[in-house]
Structure formats: structure tokens, C-alpha cells
Amino acid sequence: MAKSELRMVRSMVGSCRPRSHSRPCLPKMSLNSDFKSYLSRRLWMRFLISVRVLTRVARCLRRLLQDLRRFLVTKLNGFLDHFRGNLEVLDEQIENARAMSKAEKGTDSRTALQWTKTLRDLIELRNATMEKIKGHILGRDETGAINEPSNVWDHNDQVEFERHFKNQLSPWTEEDLKLECEDCGVESEEVSNRHFSHPYPEEDENLDLCEKCYNKKTSESTVEDQDTDEIPEPASKRDISVILQTAAL
């Protein structure tokens, strides 16, 4: 056999032998697509976790701002503020009782029943508080029953009542107690409604005035009353003679 033929046979045998050190060839497209899908799933899970964390942080911040507004901004704590505070506490208790009353697997049914009774009592207490607020806003009739919105407003009674309810139950501050004087325009807690009576046919007045403007207007009305109540001077002899001559004519 010639050397050239021997080399050709050896090359053919060597090419048929398996290479132990060689790695299996996988399709590049499938590997890239699997890696991309895995990476996208990881990124999507991280995004969902970050959204949940941010949602919880936002809720905590909102509650913190509500507490700050309740205790720092609202310093008046008047009658309606106490009503509003009671409603907020009752709403929180009702929400907690409703969550605890739902019996889950592994929980005692008697505990859920007790929470259901507590939820019922809280709802009744909240309804009673709402009736008190309604009576305070709308007043009572001659029989002592609470007025309905239709008895107070002739048109759009439900809308007007909800607006009034919203304004009354919003947080009150010291600025809400200040009234504007109709004369000087100053806003102060000293401004109140004043009544001024005038002789007929002039109508009486009700004005929101501060103490200074009230004293000024009172002094002016007193001077006017004195001018109108002055006693006329007695007629002289000359005036009497003129009157007699005129009557004789």
C-alpha cells in the first residue's frame, strides 16, 4: 500500500472516532429564548414585589398623614370634631371586626361568631352616632323627631344635605371660627351678629360687626335718636303775632 493511501485511511478512521472532549451542540436560538424567558420572569417577579412594597409604604404614609392632620392641624377638637373622631374610630373597629368575623380554615367557629356579634353592636352604635349628627345638623320638629332633608331644602335636598354634612364633619380649625366684619373687613373671633332696631318705616338690621365697629355704629345711632327727640323751642311773641295775622287772613 502506498504511503498516500495509508494516510488517507488514517484520516478517515480518525474522523469517525468520537471526540470525548467536545461539547454537545445545542441550537443557539432555543438557548437564547429560554434565558430571555427566565430573565423576564425574574424581572417581572421583582417588579411585582417592588409594587407591593411601595403600596404598603404608601398606605403607611397615608395613615401617618391622616394622624398628623388629626392631631396637629386640627387643634380645635370642638363638638363636631369629637363626632367625626368617633366615626373614624368606629369605622376602623368595624373593618377589623368584619375581617375577624370571617371564619377561615383552622379557626374556631365560636370566635368568629363572637366577632360577628361585636360587628353587629358596632354597626348599631355607628347608626346611633349618625342619627345624633343628623339631628344636630337638621334639627328637630315640634314633636321632637329629627327633620328630614326634604323638610329643610325645597330643591335638591339630598345633595344639599350631603354637602352640608361634608362641610360640618370636615376637620375644624381656629380659622373656621373667625367671622368677617361687614364694616372694616377684619376677620376675628370677636366678630358676631348684632341687631339694630330702627323706628318705622325703616327696617331693623342684623350685621356681623366687630366690637369697635359695633360701638361706633351704636354711638352714631344714639346721636341720631337724640337729634330726632329734641324738644322744640317755645314760639316767640313775634311768631305768635305772625300766626294770628295769617289766621285772620
C-alpha positions in Angstrom: 0.0 0.0 0.0 1.4 3.3 -0.9 2.0 6.0 1.7 -0.5 8.3 0.3 -3.3 5.6 0.5 -2.3 4.8 4.2 -2.5 8.5 5.1 -6.0 8.7 3.5 -7.2 5.6 5.5 -5.9 7.0 8.8 -7.6 10.3 8.2 -10.9 8.6 7.5 -10.6 6.5 10.7 -9.7 9.5 12.8 -12.6 11.5 11.6 -15.0 8.6 12.6 -13.8 8.4 16.2 -15.9 10.4 18.7 -14.3 13.3 20.4 -14.7 12.9 24.2 -13.8 16.5 24.9 -16.2 18.0 22.5 -19.5 19.6 23.9 -22.9 18.8 22.5 -24.0 21.4 20.1 -27.4 22.9 21.1 -29.5 25.2 19.0 -28.5 28.8 19.7 -32.0 30.1 19.3 -33.6 27.8 21.9 -30.9 28.6 24.5 -31.3 32.3 24.0 -35.1 32.2 24.2 -35.1 30.1 27.4 -32.7 32.5 29.0 -34.7 35.5 28.0 -37.9 34.0 29.3 -36.2 33.1 32.6 -34.8 36.6 32.9 -38.2 38.2 32.1 -39.9 36.1 34.8 -37.3 37.1 37.3 -37.7 40.8 36.4 -41.5 40.5 36.5 -41.4 38.9 40.0 -39.1 41.6 41.2 -41.4 44.3 39.8 -44.4 42.8 41.5 -42.6 42.6 44.8 -41.5 46.2 44.5 -45.0 47.3 43.7 -46.4 45.5 46.8 -43.7 47.1 48.9 -44.4 50.6 47.5 -48.2 50.0 48.1 -47.6 49.1 51.7 -45.3 52.1 52.2 -47.9 54.4 50.6 -50.6 53.1 52.9 -48.4 53.7 56.0 -47.6 57.2 54.8 -51.3 57.9 54.2 -52.2 56.8 57.7 -49.3 58.8 59.1 -50.5 61.9 57.3 -54.1 61.3 58.5 -52.8 61.1 62.1 -50.7 64.2 61.7 -53.7 66.0 60.2 -55.9 64.8 63.0 -53.6 65.7 65.9 -51.5 68.6 64.6 -53.6 70.5 62.0 -56.9 70.2 63.8 -56.3 71.8 67.2 -59.9 72.8 67.9 -61.4 69.5 68.9 -64.9 71.0 69.2 -68.3 69.3 69.3 -68.4 68.3 65.7 -64.7 67.2 65.8 -65.5 64.8 68.5 -68.3 63.4 66.4 -66.0 63.0 63.5 -63.4 61.3 65.6 -65.9 58.9 67.0 -67.0 58.0 63.4 -63.4 57.4 62.3 -62.7 55.1 65.3 -66.0 53.2 64.7 -65.1 52.7 61.0 -61.7 51.2 62.0 -63.3 48.9 64.5 -66.0 47.8 62.1 -63.4 47.0 59.5 -61.3 44.9 61.9 -64.4 43.1 63.3 -65.6 42.3 59.8 -62.2 40.8 58.9 -62.1 38.7 62.2 -65.7 37.5 61.7 -64.8 35.7 58.5 -64.0 32.1 59.7 -61.1 30.6 57.9 -59.8 27.0 57.9 -58.3 26.0 61.2 -60.1 28.8 63.2 -62.6 28.4 65.9 -66.2 29.0 64.8 -67.2 30.3 68.2 -64.6 33.0 67.9 -66.0 34.0 64.5 -69.5 34.1 66.0 -68.4 36.4 68.8 -66.7 38.7 66.3 -70.0 38.7 64.3 -71.9 39.9 67.4 -69.3 42.5 68.1 -69.7 43.7 64.5 -73.4 44.0 64.9 -73.1 46.1 68.1 -70.5 48.4 66.4 -72.8 49.0 63.4 -75.7 49.8 65.8 -73.5 52.2 67.7 -72.4 53.9 64.4 -76.0 54.2 63.3 -76.9 55.9 66.6 -74.0 58.3 66.2 -75.1 59.2 62.7 -78.6 59.9 64.0 -77.2 62.3 66.5 -75.2 64.1 63.9 -78.2 64.3 61.6 -80.3 65.7 64.4 -77.6 68.3 65.2 -77.4 69.4 61.5 -81.1 69.3 60.6 -82.7 70.0 63.9 -85.9 68.6 65.3 -89.6 69.4 64.6 -92.3 70.2 67.2 -92.8 66.5 68.1 -89.1 66.0 68.8 -88.4 63.9 65.7 -85.4 64.6 63.6 -86.1 66.6 60.5 -85.5 65.1 57.1 -83.6 66.9 54.3 -86.9 67.4 52.4 -88.2 69.5 55.3 -85.1 71.8 55.2 -84.4 72.2 51.5 -87.0 72.6 48.8 -84.8 71.6 45.9 -82.0 69.0 45.6 -82.5 68.1 49.3 -80.3 65.0 49.3 -77.4 66.8 47.5 -77.7 69.8 49.8 -77.7 67.6 52.9 -74.6 65.7 51.8 -72.8 69.0 51.1 -73.8 70.3 54.5 -72.8 67.1 56.1 -69.4 67.1 54.4 -68.7 70.7 55.4 -69.8 70.2 59.0 -67.9 67.0 59.5 -64.6 68.2 57.9 -61.7 69.0 60.3 -62.3 72.3 62.1 -59.6 74.7 63.0 -59.4 78.1 64.8 -59.6 79.9 61.4 -63.1 78.4 60.9 -64.4 80.3 64.0 -63.5 83.7 62.6 -66.1 85.9 61.0 -65.6 88.9 58.7 -66.7 92.3 59.9 -69.1 93.9 57.4 -67.7 97.4 58.0 -64.0 97.2 58.4 -63.5 93.7 56.8 -61.3 92.3 59.7 -61.6 88.6 60.4 -61.7 87.7 64.1 -63.5 85.6 66.7 -64.7 88.9 68.2 -67.0 89.4 65.2 -70.6 88.4 65.9 -74.0 89.2 64.7 -75.5 92.5 66.1 -79.1 93.6 66.0 -80.1 97.2 65.4 -83.7 98.4 65.7 -84.9 101.5 63.8 -88.2 103.4 64.0 -90.8 102.7 61.4 -90.8 102.7 58.4 -87.0 101.8 58.4 -86.4 98.1 58.8 -84.2 96.6 61.5 -80.7 95.4 60.7 -78.6 92.3 61.6 -74.9 92.9 60.9 -71.7 90.9 61.6 -69.6 93.5 63.3 -66.5 93.6 65.5 -66.6 95.3 68.9 -65.0 98.5 67.5 -67.5 98.9 64.7 -70.4 98.0 66.9 -69.5 100.7 69.4 -69.1 103.2 66.6 -72.4 102.3 65.0 -74.1 102.4 68.4 -72.8 105.8 69.2 -74.0 107.1 65.7 -77.5 105.7 66.2 -77.6 107.2 69.7 -76.7 110.7 68.3 -79.4 110.3 65.6 -82.0 109.4 68.2 -81.1 112.4 70.3 -81.5 114.7 67.2 -84.9 113.3 66.5 -86.0 113.5 70.1 -85.0 117.2 70.7 -87.8 119.4 72.2 -88.6 122.4 70.0 -88.0 125.9 71.5 -91.2 127.8 72.5 -92.6 130.3 70.0 -91.8 134.0 70.5 -94.3 136.9 70.6 -93.4 137.9 67.1 -94.1 134.3 65.8 -97.4 134.3 67.6 -98.5 137.6 66.1 -97.5 136.4 62.6 -99.5 133.2 63.1 -102.6 135.3 64.3 -102.3 137.6 61.3 -102.1 134.7 58.9 -105.1 133.0 60.5 -107.2 136.3 60.3 -106.5 136.4 56.6 
